């Protein structure tokens, strides 16, 4: 059984969620590459949902020849208050 989260600011109900953002990627494509015939290029746009991560250095070095700092990546989760819209974030996973 899950415990109901209360907002630390107003005491309202908190709902679980995940942090992400919407990005548009566009690319230019040719209909007939390497054909030698001039063809007008067209552009396509695609919407993509991206997840935001928290990265931190672990204090260890990785690599055999070229040493670099090892990083740990964690996903972000959070709670949002249904009354005042306060958002509280925390990391999840390893």
N, C-alpha and C positions, 0 to 999 in steps of 0.2 A: 504494500500500500504506500503510495507516494504522499509526502507531506506537502500541504498547501503552503506556497511561499507568500510572504507578506512584504509589501514595499517598505523599505527602511525610511522613506521620506513621508508618505501619507497613510500607510497602513492598508493600501488597496491590494487587490489580487494581482499576483505576478504570473505571467504566462511564459512558457519555455520557447526559445527560438534560436536561430543560427544566423550569424552575420555573413552576408554575401552582397555583391553588387552586380548590377547589370552593365555589361560593356558591349559596344558594337565594334565588330571587326569588319573592315572592308578590304577587298582585294580586287585587282585589275586582272582580267583574263582575256586572252585572245582566242577566237574561235578556231583558227587554223594555224598553230605554231609551225614554223619551218616550212611552210608551203610556198613561200615566195610571193604569194598573192597578198596585197595590202587589204587587211580586214580590219574594220573598226573594232576597237577594244571596248569592253563593257565592264562596269564595276558592279560588284555584288556586296551587299551588306548583310552580315549575319549577327544576330543578337546572342550573347553568351552570358550565362550566370557564372560569376567567378566567386570562389571562396577566399576569404581573407585568413591568413595564418599569422601566428605569433612565432617568431624565430629568436632564439637566444643562443649564445656561445656556451659550450659545455666546459671549456677550459682545457680540452684535449686537442692534440694536433693529429691530422690524418694525412696520408700520402706517403709514398716510398721515397721519391726523389724530391718533389715539391711539397713541402709541408704547408698546410693551411688549417685555420681554426675549424674545428668541428662544430656544427650547429644542430640544434634540436628544433624541429618544427612541430607545432601543436595547433589544432583547430580551435576556433573560438566559438563558444556558445554563450547564451545569456538568458536573462529574464527581462521582460518589459511589464511595467505596471499598466493595468487597464484603465486606471483613473488619471494619473498624472503623466504617463508615458515615460517615466524614468527608466533607463536601461542600465543593467548591471551585467558586465561581461566577465567570463572566466575561461580558462583553457581546458581542453579535454584531450585525452589520448596521450600518446608518447611522441 
